Amino acid sequence: MRTLLVHIASTHQWSSTHKLKTLWIFCLCLVGKSWTERSTSDNHIVENGVSDFCRIDEKLCNDENEVLSYEAIRSIHKQMDDDANGNVDVSETDGFLREDLNYHDPKAKHNTFHGDDQFISVEDLWKAWKGSEVYNWTLDEVVEWLITYVELPQYVEAFRKMNFNGSVMPRLAVKNTSLTLSILKILDRSHVQKLQLKSLDTVLFGAPLMNRHSHLKDFMLVVSIVIGMGGCWFAFIQNRYSKDHMKKMMKDLDGLQRAEQSLHDLQQK
């Protein structure tokens, strides 16, 4: 009887262990299948993105950095396209500006972003980005933007090390942990968010006014200096003229006094 009970217990334990192994293998199969499907789906999306980019911009199709920037532009467009119909309309832009960029009066931004086109596709957004001033920024201009507009000068060395020019700006405008954390070493989340929002604003609406009008400011500064120097020179000339005029008056007065004295002496004789 005891032997039978031991045999039954052993059989039950083996059965339980076998069931656990079977369940574990089944779970692994499900996870593997899910990962494979997800990987296949992601690869399919990436391939479609590259294919679309090659159709839109064949010359830059084989440039890895440009492909990454295009993917970032697609991500921005997807973020703005609430109804996912492939176009960003005025109402979607308005909502995006108010909710994501915290603009209380986005009317001026509408004109900059849409112009005469009420619907913006991914291709439109990419072409607008390529035609912008920021796209052609040099490393030094990006660094100036980082210091004066974003106000994060502590990351200048990281930007210089990566040789970031204007064309990489879209990659800074989307959530990219590997870029911000691993490459740029930005550990502060508030700094990451600030950099992303400023980059997004710059990509969508162009160079900030403070940078766009820098040449005008330089010109006005030069004009002010010239006017100031001219004023100083005029004051110097006026002062010198006044002194010369005063000396002449004193000389004439002295001559007049001598003449009066001579006349007085002559009358006494």
HELIX and SHEET records of a PDB file:
HELIX    1   1 ARG A    2  ILE A   56  1                                  55    
HELIX    2   2 GLU A   58  LEU A   60  5                                   3    
HELIX    3   3 GLU A   64  MET A   80  1                                  17    
HELIX    4   4 VAL A   90  GLU A   99  1                                  10    
HELIX    5   5 LYS A  107  HIS A  114  1                                   8    
HELIX    6   6 VAL A  122  LYS A  130  1                                   9    
HELIX    7   7 VAL A  134  ASN A  136  5                                   3    
HELIX    8   8 LEU A  139  THR A  148  1                                  10    
HELIX    9   9 PRO A  153  TYR A  155  5                                   3    
HELIX   10  10 VAL A  156  MET A  162  1                                   7    
HELIX   11  11 GLY A  166  VAL A  168  5                                   3    
HELIX   12  12 MET A  169  LEU A  172  1                                   4    
HELIX   13  13 THR A  177  THR A  177  1                                   1    
HELIX   14  14 SER A  178  ILE A  183  3                                   6    
HELIX   15  15 ARG A  189  PHE A  205  1                                  17    
HELIX   16  16 LEU A  209  ARG A  212  1                                   4    
HELIX   17  17 SER A  214  GLN A  268  1                                  55    
END                                                                             
